[in-house]
């Protein structure tokens, strides 16, 4: 539980870095370049994933490319405070259902209650979204599509990490390949802007890269030690960490509804321990 909570905190950290910029695509590319740089340095220090995990690794690369693409499209037309809860909040319950159907995991009633509480608490944040005039349909559609991608890569990576023999190596190889490809696809026509952003914020790129790798490495390691559904659900407490960062670091104001959602997510995290 502590490892997954740390993973959630790191995930909130790199999303906060992306939020600090003006162009979601450029800022996402800056972070992915940071992931590629940190990952390339780490690849030489750890063994390559075992052969049985490579089909899952390749499938995960494709899914993560779709994830980053939908992420940019959702953030381009919608606010973080709505898009992120929709993407992350609708994924845990779907993951629990699919894990039961595909991986044969059978949660207890307490485990189901925890997953649903975490999902409900996170989705409550959507009710605290920006003004109704900013709720355009297309960004919401991309956010919902990304929820499906999150479910898919969670299941694929849980299986791949278990077969890899070394979950941290699997994560580093997968994310490094993904981020090199995504950065390469995004560079044409934007290389000057991205280069300028990297010069100004190279520390942000490296910090975001380290947070991304650390967050997902810890989550996948946890999935090799515990059922997928509770790990996926508990990781989505990252939205709570984002809210706390907004209050204490960015000095933003949190409404009473957000405090209620934090309480619901906390109850869900406690219930997940009965999974």
C-alpha positions in Angstrom: 0.0 0.0 0.0 2.8 2.4 0.9 4.6 1.7 -2.4 1.5 2.4 -4.4 0.8 5.6 -2.5 4.3 6.7 -3.3 3.7 5.8 -6.9 0.5 8.0 -6.8 2.4 10.9 -5.3 5.1 10.7 -8.0 2.3 10.5 -10.7 0.7 13.7 -9.3 4.1 15.3 -9.3 4.8 14.9 -13.0 1.2 15.9 -13.9 1.7 19.1 -11.9 4.8 19.8 -14.0 2.9 19.4 -17.2 0.1 21.6 -15.8 2.6 24.4 -15.2 3.0 25.0 -19.0 0.8 26.6 -21.6 0.9 24.1 -24.5 -0.1 20.5 -23.4 1.7 18.9 -26.4 5.0 20.8 -25.9 5.0 20.2 -22.2 4.2 16.5 -22.6 7.0 16.1 -25.1 9.4 17.9 -22.7 8.5 15.4 -20.0 8.7 12.4 -22.4 12.2 13.6 -23.5 13.1 13.6 -19.8 11.7 10.1 -19.4 13.8 8.9 -22.5 17.0 10.6 -21.1 16.6 9.1 -17.6 15.5 5.8 -19.0 18.4 5.5 -21.4 20.8 6.1 -18.6 19.0 3.4 -16.5 18.8 0.7 -19.2 22.5 0.0 -18.9 22.2 -0.6 -15.2 19.6 -3.3 -15.3 18.9 -6.5 -17.2 16.6 -6.6 -20.2 13.1 -8.1 -19.7 12.8 -11.8 -20.2 11.7 -13.0 -23.7 8.2 -14.0 -22.7 7.4 -10.4 -21.7 8.3 -8.8 -25.0 5.0 -9.2 -26.8 3.3 -7.5 -23.8 6.0 -4.8 -23.8 5.4 -4.0 -27.5 1.7 -4.0 -27.0 2.2 -1.6 -24.0 4.3 0.8 -26.1 1.4 1.0 -28.6 -1.1 1.6 -25.8 1.0 4.2 -24.1 1.5 6.1 -27.4 -2.3 6.2 -27.6 -2.5 7.3 -24.0 -0.1 10.3 -24.5 -2.0 11.3 -27.6 -5.4 11.2 -25.9 -3.9 13.0 -23.0 -2.8 15.9 -25.1 -6.2 16.0 -27.0 -8.1 16.0 -23.7 -6.0 18.7 -22.1 -6.0 20.9 -25.2 -9.7 21.6 -24.9 -10.5 20.8 -21.3 -9.3 21.7 -17.8 -7.1 19.5 -15.8 -9.6 19.6 -12.9 -12.2 17.8 -15.1 -10.2 15.8 -17.6 -7.9 14.1 -15.1 -10.6 12.9 -12.7 -12.6 11.5 -15.6 -9.6 9.7 -17.1 -8.3 8.3 -13.8 -11.5 8.0 -11.9 -13.4 5.8 -14.3 -10.5 3.4 -14.8 -10.2 1.5 -11.5 -13.7 0.0 -11.5 -13.3 -1.0 -15.2 -9.9 -2.5 -14.3 -11.4 -4.5 -11.4 -14.1 -6.0 -13.7 -11.6 -6.8 -16.5 -9.1 -8.3 -14.0 -11.8 -10.6 -12.7 -12.8 -11.7 -16.2 -9.4 -12.0 -17.8 -6.9 -12.7 -15.0 -9.3 -14.6 -12.8 -8.8 -12.3 -9.8 -11.7 -12.6 -7.3 -11.9 -9.7 -4.9 -13.8 -9.7 -1.6 -16.8 -7.6 -1.0 -14.5 -5.2 0.9 -12.2 -5.1 -2.0 -15.0 -4.2 -4.4 -16.2 -1.6 -2.0 -12.7 0.0 -1.8 -12.4 0.1 -5.6 -15.8 1.7 -6.0 -15.2 4.2 -3.2 -11.9 5.3 -4.7 -13.5 5.6 -8.1 -16.5 7.5 -6.7 -14.3 9.9 -4.7 -12.2 10.7 -7.7 -15.2 11.2 -10.0 -16.7 13.6 -7.4 -14.0 16.0 -8.4 -15.6 16.2 -11.8 -18.5 17.9 -10.1 -16.1 20.6 -9.0 -15.1 21.2 -12.6 -14.8 24.6 -14.2 -17.6 26.7 -15.6 -20.2 24.8 -17.6 -19.3 26.8 -20.7 -15.9 25.1 -20.7 -17.4 21.5 -20.7 -17.0 20.7 -24.4 -17.9 17.2 -25.5 -14.8 16.3 -27.5 -12.3 16.7 -24.7 -14.5 14.6 -22.5 -14.7 12.0 -25.2 -10.9 11.8 -25.4 -10.8 11.6 -21.6 -13.2 8.6 -21.6 -11.3 6.9 -24.4 -8.1 7.3 -22.4 -9.8 5.6 -19.4 -10.2 2.6 -21.6 -6.5 2.8 -22.7 -5.5 3.0 -19.0 -7.5 -0.2 -18.3 -5.9 -1.9 -21.2 -2.3 -1.0 -20.4 -2.8 -1.8 -16.7 -3.7 -5.4 -17.6 -1.1 -5.8 -20.3 1.7 -4.4 -18.1 0.7 -6.4 -15.1 1.0 -9.6 -17.1 4.2 -8.4 -18.9 5.9 -7.4 -15.6 5.1 -10.7 -14.0 6.7 -12.5 -17.0 9.7 -10.2 -17.3 11.6 -11.5 -14.3 12.5 -7.9 -13.4 9.5 -5.4 -13.2 11.8 -2.3 -13.0 13.7 -3.3 -16.1 10.4 -4.0 -17.9 9.1 -0.5 -17.0 12.3 1.3 -18.0 12.6 -0.4 -21.4 8.9 0.1 -22.1 8.7 3.8 -21.2 12.0 4.7 -22.8 10.9 3.2 -26.1 7.5 4.8 -25.8 8.8 8.2 -25.0 11.5 8.1 -27.8 8.8 7.3 -30.3 6.3 9.8 -29.0 8.9 12.6 -28.9 10.0 11.7 -32.5 6.4 11.8 -33.7 5.8 15.2 -32.1 9.0 16.9 -33.2 8.2 17.7 -36.9 7.1 21.3 -37.1 7.6 21.9 -33.4 11.3 21.3 -33.0 12.2 24.9 -32.4 9.6 25.4 -29.7 10.4 22.2 -28.0 14.1 22.9 -28.1 13.5 26.4 -26.6 11.3 24.9 -23.9 14.0 22.3 -23.1 16.6 24.9 -22.7 14.5 26.9 -20.3 13.1 23.9 -18.4 15.7 21.1 -18.7 15.4 20.5 -14.9 11.6 20.1 -15.2 12.2 17.6 -18.0 14.5 15.5 -15.9 12.4 15.7 -12.8 9.3 14.8 -14.7 11.1 11.9 -16.3 12.3 10.6 -13.0 8.8 11.0 -11.5 7.2 9.2 -14.4 9.6 6.3 -14.3 9.5 6.0 -10.6 5.8 6.2 -10.4 5.1 3.4 -13.0 8.0 1.2 -11.9 6.6 1.1 -8.3 3.1 0.5 -9.5 4.1 -2.5 -11.8 6.3 -3.9 -9.0 3.3 -3.8 -6.7 1.2 -5.6 -9.4 3.7 -8.5 -9.3 3.0 -8.8 -5.5 -0.7 -8.1 -5.3 -3.9 -8.3 -7.5 -4.1 -5.7 -10.3 -7.4 -4.1 -9.4 -6.6 -2.8 -5.9 -3.2 -1.5 -7.1 -4.8 0.3 -10.0 -7.5 1.8 -7.8 -5.1 2.9 -5.1 -2.8 4.4 -7.6 -5.6 6.8 -8.7 -5.3 8.5 -5.3 -2.8 10.6 -7.3 -5.7 13.0 -7.9 -5.8 13.5 -4.2 -2.1 14.3 -4.1 -2.7 16.7 -7.0 -5.3 18.5 -4.9 -3.0 18.7 -1.9 -0.1 20.0 -4.1 -2.5 22.6 -5.5 -3.3 23.8 -1.9 0.1 23.7 -0.2 2.4 24.4 -3.2 0.4 26.3 -5.7 -1.7 28.1 -3.1 -5.0 27.2 -4.9 -8.3 27.1 -3.2 -10.1 23.8 -2.7 -13.9 23.7 -2.4 -15.8 21.7 0.3 -16.7 19.1 -2.4 -13.0 18.4 -3.0 -12.5 17.8 0.7 -15.4 15.4 0.7 -13.9 13.5 -2.3 -10.5 13.2 -0.4 -12.4 11.7 2.5 -14.2 9.2 0.2 -10.9 8.2 -1.5 -9.3 7.7 1.9 -12.1 5.4 3.0 -11.7 3.5 -0.2 -7.9 3.1 0.4 -8.6 1.6 3.8 -11.3 -0.8 2.4 -8.9 -2.0 -0.4 -6.8 -3.6 2.3 -9.4 -6.2 2.7 -9.0 -7.3 -1.0 
